[in-house]
Amino acid sequence: MAAIIYPGSTIGIIGGGATSKMMALAAKKMGFRVGILTDQMNSPAASVADFTEVGDMSDVTNLQKLAQFCEVLTYAYENTDTTALDLLQHAYLPQGTDILAITQDRQLEKVFLESNNINIAPYATIVAMQDIYDSVASIGYPCVLKPVQRGIGAQLQHVIYSESDIAACADDLASGTYILEAWVPFERELTVMVAKDEHVAVTLPVVETVYRNRHLHEAITPARVDAPTVVEVERIAKLIGEKLNYIGVFGIEFFLTASGSLYVKRIVPCPHASANLFNEASQVSQYELHIRALCNWPLPVPQPVSPAVSISIPERLLQETYTQVMIKPDWHFYYYLDNAKGPESRVGHVTILTNDVKQTLQSIYDTEIWN
């Protein structure tokens, strides 16, 4: 049985971005010291950490430097280098690396889901152009060609609407193996976060998510779906939790079609921005649950406090939101103070507790900021 880690101990967080900042704030509220490893000194989490190591986060020496001052380590990002983590000595990493190995390889992730009889979009493994021509006969149009290795660039993904689009994929295939995946005609996207320790798994309420250009735009809880869908989402979440060698909070994203069919889109191997609204909308946040699991504290069953809507603040809209801070005292504003990498990079979010989701969504768009 894992040892209990008490307040006053130090938690080391690998990564310095917004998720790390939220995790660090939760840890400090619970009485822990926090150290981070980041590749940028002025990263968001550095502003709240007790100490910061700056360097390449995939370098074992840098990771070991962080680990020597910490009773427990955690990673906050899905592209964390598994090879480097596996080489760490005398470091306590309850999350392990199995979930990263699965989720960083689209083919391994699909095999894992299939082996547990979980519904996913039809797909095929692609290593040559002829494989695409052969596979579309069963997969159909439209379909999406994606690199097996997740995180190497959305620009290498291609939506194929007809045979005439296939030729444009030739250059990309030279870079390695791809997955050809059927396009799911979804009506809604859903996310559920699972907190898991050595004994139990608990789920936060199901969230409905809206993405724009692959960036999280809105999150809504409770998701606007029927009760049987919620039950099935939670069943799948707990099944995946049982099969994963993992401690902490992770997420599962789903497609829901108009006919009510659920497809697992992907597994998220750490806390995720789509559940940030539970800082207010539940009696326990995903970040507190994550810290509790890592430290072997008992996990409370999350209880909703209120329906809520959250909307992301991309860098291009940052200044415009400042006026809303002054005229919306009931809105909860979060600013990460991040060094945005582009106009769509998330630099904050707003959460609004509500008894009328439709009216609240309208009030967001009445600001004319997010239109």
Disulfide bonds with the S-S distance in Angstrom:
none
